[in-house]
Amino acid sequence: MPKAGDILVVLTYAMVAVVAALGFDRLGLMNTQMAWLMGALVFLIAGQVHAAAARSQEKSMFQDELHQLKAANLSMLEELEAAQVRLDAMAPGATGAGAGPALSESGEREPARTDERLVAELLARLEQAGATAPHPYSAAGTGAGTRAPGASHVDAEIVRDALDANRVDLYLQPVVGLPQRRTYFYEGYTRIRDADGRVLAPAEFLAAAEEANLITDVDNLLLLRCVQIVRRLTKQDRRIGVFCNVSINSLADEEFFPAFLDFLRRNSDLAGALIFEMPRAAFEQRSATAARNMARLADFGFRFSIDQVSDFNLDLAELQRAGVRFVKASGERLIEAARGQEPIAGRQPGALAPEDIAGLFARYGVDLVAEKIETEAMVVEVLDLDIAYAQGHLFGAPRPVRDDVLSAADHEVRRAG
């Protein structure tokens, strides 16, 4: 605020204090000396309130400017990298992987990769994986004609065929706010269909996908689908968000991540509605590359969630720094932790009252989500813990998104990009 404005504000508070003192004196509420002391107290309180408000406003403006500078810095770095690629491509004899975008027959450079080419790249990687990855039941995998102990009963070829034929479905389950039970988010799940149309849940195909090195491609296709549906949902309600499961391998994949980051940058208006979710163990074991790429996504406004949380002795400051804004755990486990004698967020057992746990997480910008809520009795117990969000079959089971909806959403994503 300009100095003239500060002087005007101080004079205004002084006039209020004088009027208050005269009022106390004239109305006989206190003697003259006490009235003027009360006026001085009014002046001091008003000044402190104004100073606190000014500091809060300056801090908010500083944080906004810092975020904008980070985003601008990332964009500038990407533009410099793109310019360097173009310069390398223009150099005589530039060929191969470092040659940059190819030239058409007319001599014009081809446009940057579109969303369709991103999907095409995934399918190409699937074909490459099919040529190089050992079959789970082959001699190279488990011994000729034998089945590995504990191996999934779904053949990896079924997974590969479903991916090649684009038989990957997106299922959505609502995440509601408590106590109103209004839907604020959805969580996206992957389902695949075999050639006979049978729907396979992740528990049936994930082991085979991991064995054949296909899990990253499954995750990446799911991410594209989530962006498609977020674009559709936010047209109806800007407050709706989608939790999209992501493999930590995808975030550490330096070959794929730059294209994916560019895709998200072109859809950065969805940053507030798309939350990337990963298991707690994967988050805590993330590599330096994955952590750096998470930070790049966070600088564009994207948020993260961790699930499969079995204990709550979490480093909340680290979660805050990494952009984690949601922690998911089963409602039953949350209730046990609140009642039990175990450390929570570095606090000694019993140091926190059950109803204060969610507030402690919220002070670090992290919301607790109670999962697997199946009964009304569990809702009542979760409400006693003052937890903001809940998810489970009681509020709605995962349901598939129709193909026509995905097709329309895909058209909107391409148009927005």
RAFEN-V274792 format. One line per field, one symbol per residue. psi: psi as a letter, one per 40 degrees, with the letter a starting at -180 (. if undefined). A space follows every 50 residues. Layout:
psi->???
This chain:
psi->hiddddddddddddddddddddddddefdiiddddddddddddddddddd dddddddddddddddddddddddddddddddddddddddeihehiadeea iiiideeiiiiihiddddddddddddddddddhihdeiddcehheihihe iiehidddddddddeffhihihhihiiiedfhhdiihhihiihadeehhh idddeddddddefedddddddddddddddddddeddheehihhhhhhddd degedddddddddddefeeedeehhhiiidddddeiidddddddddddde eiiiiiafhdifgigddddddeeheihhiidddddddddigiihfeiihe dhideedddddddefhhhhhifheidddddddddefhdiiiiddehihii hidddddddddddddd.
